[in-house]
């Protein structure tokens, strides 16, 4: 772990008593990573409500999550009967959140929960309503892989910025943090990965205070469970245009 992350964690621990987080974890077929991820979320600074929305997993993830609840008793666990998509899982999780700040956390190991203090600092100090963790600002280790995935992310961010008139570097990032009273005023309509441009468009339309902070990124490839593909990229372009005009 980088020295910056260690500093962030230490500062977060010092302030952990005055802030609560709701960590919303959409989960679908993540049997190889979900238990490790939950351990890392528990170890991160701040008091936390951990909300896991299992979106119809069929690979044994549900059984793992049930065992986690029995062993630790610290997970607000929700099961979707059938797979609906990341957007649907986030919508379920947002409605259950009770913390001061709501953080989106994927169930894989691409993003490091030890960086929560860095992510929420602009909100904790009342400078921001929403914070995006950017993989492209050079804040820590970033795995070098999947060139066309990188190009797609940058292109989607560019087009999103053109429609929303904001200057994000990483619209498609998982790591987004919101004041709870803000995110619970937004109705999520996208079922799948269109949720990323939808949230960005609605945040921009509300003229909320947005910040970006640099984060680390430990990307995985499709052989190790990455799910987003080219069809989702095409869908994202559609959602960028749609939610420029539709609430």
C-alpha positions as CSV (number, residue, x, y, z in Angstrom):
1,X,0.0,0.0,0.0
2,X,1.2,3.5,-0.8
3,X,2.5,5.9,1.8
4,X,-0.3,8.3,0.8
5,X,-2.9,5.6,1.6
6,X,-1.3,5.0,5.0
7,X,-1.4,8.7,5.8
8,X,-5.0,8.9,4.7
9,X,-6.0,6.0,6.9
10,X,-4.2,7.5,9.9
11,X,-6.0,10.8,9.5
12,X,-9.3,9.0,9.0
13,X,-8.9,7.0,12.2
14,X,-8.3,10.2,14.1
15,X,-11.6,11.6,12.9
16,X,-13.6,8.3,12.9
17,X,-15.7,9.2,15.9
18,X,-17.5,12.2,14.3
19,X,-18.7,10.7,11.0
20,X,-20.6,7.6,9.8
21,X,-20.5,5.9,6.4
22,X,-23.0,3.8,4.5
23,X,-21.0,1.6,2.2
24,X,-23.3,0.2,-0.6
25,X,-21.9,-2.9,-2.2
26,X,-23.6,-4.2,-5.4
27,X,-22.7,-7.8,-5.7
28,X,-23.1,-10.4,-8.5
29,X,-21.1,-13.6,-8.7
30,X,-18.1,-12.5,-6.7
31,X,-17.3,-15.6,-4.8
32,X,-13.5,-15.2,-5.3
33,X,-13.3,-11.7,-3.8
34,X,-16.3,-10.7,-1.7
35,X,-15.1,-12.1,1.7
36,X,-11.7,-10.4,1.3
37,X,-13.4,-7.2,0.3
38,X,-15.7,-7.2,3.3
39,X,-12.7,-7.7,5.6
40,X,-11.1,-4.6,4.0
41,X,-14.3,-2.6,4.4
42,X,-14.5,-3.5,8.0
43,X,-10.9,-2.5,8.5
44,X,-11.3,0.9,6.9
45,X,-11.7,4.0,9.2
46,X,-15.0,5.4,10.4
47,X,-18.1,3.8,11.8
48,X,-19.9,2.0,8.9
49,X,-23.2,0.6,7.8
50,X,-22.3,-2.1,5.4
51,X,-25.1,-2.7,2.8
52,X,-24.6,-5.6,0.5
53,X,-27.1,-6.1,-2.3
54,X,-26.7,-9.5,-4.0
55,X,-28.1,-9.1,-7.4
56,X,-29.1,-12.7,-8.2
57,X,-25.7,-14.4,-7.8
58,X,-25.6,-18.1,-8.8
59,X,-22.0,-19.0,-8.0
60,X,-22.1,-19.5,-4.2
61,X,-21.7,-15.8,-3.4
62,X,-25.1,-15.8,-1.6
63,X,-24.0,-18.7,0.7
64,X,-20.8,-16.8,1.5
65,X,-22.7,-13.7,2.4
66,X,-25.1,-15.6,4.7
67,X,-22.1,-17.1,6.5
68,X,-20.6,-13.6,6.8
69,X,-23.8,-12.3,8.5
70,X,-23.8,-15.3,10.9
71,X,-20.2,-14.8,11.8
72,X,-20.1,-11.0,12.1
73,X,-23.6,-9.7,12.3
74,X,-22.6,-6.4,10.7
75,X,-24.0,-6.6,7.2
76,X,-27.3,-5.2,6.0
77,X,-27.9,-8.0,3.4
78,X,-30.5,-7.7,0.6
79,X,-31.1,-10.4,-2.0
80,X,-32.6,-9.6,-5.5
81,X,-34.4,-12.7,-6.7
82,X,-33.1,-12.3,-10.2
83,X,-30.2,-10.3,-11.7
84,X,-31.3,-6.8,-12.5
85,X,-28.0,-4.9,-12.9
86,X,-25.7,-2.6,-11.0
87,X,-28.1,0.4,-11.2
88,X,-30.9,-1.6,-9.6
89,X,-28.7,-2.9,-6.9
90,X,-27.5,0.7,-6.1
91,X,-31.0,2.0,-6.0
92,X,-31.9,-0.7,-3.4
93,X,-28.8,0.1,-1.3
94,X,-29.3,3.9,-1.4
95,X,-32.8,3.6,0.0
96,X,-31.4,1.7,3.0
97,X,-28.6,4.0,3.8
98,X,-28.5,5.8,7.2
99,X,-24.9,7.2,7.4
100,X,-23.8,10.8,6.9
101,X,-22.0,9.8,3.7
102,X,-22.9,7.1,1.2
103,X,-20.0,5.4,-0.7
104,X,-20.3,3.0,-3.6
105,X,-18.0,0.0,-3.3
106,X,-17.8,-2.7,-6.0
107,X,-17.5,-6.3,-4.6
108,X,-14.2,-7.0,-6.4
109,X,-10.8,-5.8,-5.3
110,X,-10.2,-3.1,-7.9
111,X,-10.7,-0.3,-5.4
112,X,-9.1,0.0,-1.9
113,X,-11.4,0.8,1.1
114,X,-8.4,2.1,3.0
115,X,-8.8,5.2,0.8
116,X,-12.2,6.2,2.2
117,X,-10.7,9.1,4.2
118,X,-9.3,10.6,1.1
119,X,-12.5,10.1,-0.8
120,X,-14.8,11.7,1.8
121,X,-12.6,14.5,3.1
122,X,-14.1,17.2,0.9
123,X,-17.6,16.2,2.2
124,X,-16.4,15.9,5.8
125,X,-15.0,19.4,5.7
126,X,-18.2,20.8,4.0
127,X,-16.6,21.7,0.7
128,X,-18.4,19.1,-1.4
129,X,-21.8,17.4,-1.8
130,X,-20.4,14.7,-4.1
131,X,-16.9,13.3,-4.6
132,X,-15.6,11.1,-7.4
133,X,-12.4,9.0,-7.0
134,X,-10.5,9.4,-10.2
135,X,-8.2,6.6,-11.5
136,X,-6.5,9.1,-13.8
137,X,-5.2,11.8,-11.4
138,X,-2.2,9.9,-10.4
139,X,-3.0,9.3,-6.7
140,X,-1.5,5.8,-6.2
141,X,-0.7,2.5,-7.8
142,X,-2.6,1.9,-11.0
143,X,-2.5,-1.4,-12.9
144,X,-1.4,-1.2,-16.5
145,X,-3.8,-3.2,-18.6
146,X,-6.8,-3.2,-21.1
147,X,-5.9,-0.3,-23.4
148,X,-9.3,-0.2,-25.1
149,X,-11.1,-0.2,-21.8
150,X,-9.0,2.9,-20.9
151,X,-9.8,4.6,-24.2
152,X,-13.5,3.8,-23.7
153,X,-13.5,5.3,-20.2
154,X,-11.8,8.5,-21.4
155,X,-14.2,8.9,-24.4
156,X,-17.3,8.3,-22.3
157,X,-16.0,10.9,-19.8
158,X,-15.4,13.4,-22.6
159,X,-18.8,13.0,-24.0
160,X,-20.4,13.2,-20.6
161,X,-18.6,16.4,-19.8
162,X,-19.8,17.9,-23.1
163,X,-23.4,17.2,-22.2
164,X,-23.2,18.2,-18.5
165,X,-20.6,21.0,-18.7
166,X,-18.5,19.6,-15.9
167,X,-14.8,18.8,-16.1
168,X,-14.5,15.3,-14.7
169,X,-11.5,13.1,-15.5
170,X,-13.2,9.8,-14.6
171,X,-17.0,9.7,-15.0
172,X,-17.1,5.8,-15.0
173,X,-15.3,5.4,-11.7
174,X,-16.9,3.1,-9.1
175,X,-15.8,5.3,-6.2
176,X,-18.4,7.9,-5.7
177,X,-19.3,9.4,-2.4
178,X,-22.4,11.4,-1.6
179,X,-24.0,13.3,1.3
180,X,-26.8,10.9,2.2
181,X,-29.5,13.7,2.0
182,X,-28.3,14.4,-1.6
183,X,-28.2,10.8,-3.0
184,X,-31.6,10.0,-1.5
185,X,-33.2,12.8,-3.5
186,X,-32.0,11.1,-6.8
187,X,-34.2,8.4,-8.3
188,X,-32.0,5.9,-10.1
189,X,-33.7,4.6,-13.3
190,X,-30.9,2.8,-15.0
191,X,-30.8,-0.9,-14.3
192,X,-27.3,-1.7,-15.5
193,X,-24.0,0.3,-16.0
194,X,-25.9,3.3,-17.4
195,X,-26.2,4.3,-13.7
196,X,-22.8,6.1,-13.9
197,X,-23.7,8.7,-16.6
198,X,-27.2,8.9,-15.1
199,X,-25.9,9.9,-11.7
200,X,-23.4,12.3,-13.2
201,X,-26.1,14.0,-15.3
202,X,-28.5,14.4,-12.4
203,X,-25.8,15.7,-10.1
204,X,-24.7,18.3,-12.7
205,X,-28.3,19.3,-13.3
206,X,-28.7,19.9,-9.5
207,X,-25.6,22.1,-9.6
208,X,-24.2,20.2,-6.6
209,X,-20.7,20.8,-5.3
210,X,-18.5,18.2,-7.0
211,X,-14.9,17.3,-6.3
212,X,-12.5,14.7,-7.7
213,X,-9.7,13.1,-5.6
214,X,-7.0,10.7,-6.9
215,X,-7.3,7.1,-6.0
216,X,-5.4,3.8,-6.6
217,X,-6.8,1.3,-9.1
218,X,-6.1,-2.5,-9.1
219,X,-7.9,-3.4,-12.3
220,X,-8.9,-6.9,-13.2
221,X,-9.5,-8.4,-16.7
222,X,-12.3,-10.4,-18.1
223,X,-10.6,-13.7,-17.2
224,X,-10.9,-12.7,-13.6
225,X,-14.5,-11.6,-13.6
226,X,-14.7,-8.1,-15.1
227,X,-18.3,-7.7,-16.3
228,X,-18.6,-4.4,-18.2
229,X,-18.2,-4.8,-22.0
230,X,-18.6,-3.0,-25.3
231,X,-22.4,-3.3,-25.2
232,X,-22.4,-1.4,-21.9
233,X,-20.2,1.3,-23.5
234,X,-22.7,1.8,-26.3
235,X,-25.5,1.9,-23.7
236,X,-23.6,4.5,-21.7
237,X,-23.5,6.9,-24.7
238,X,-27.3,6.5,-24.9
239,X,-27.7,7.2,-21.2
240,X,-25.5,10.3,-21.4
241,X,-27.8,11.8,-24.0
242,X,-31.0,10.6,-22.4
243,X,-30.3,11.9,-18.9
244,X,-29.2,15.3,-20.2
245,X,-32.9,15.9,-20.8
246,X,-34.8,13.3,-18.7
247,X,-35.0,13.3,-14.9
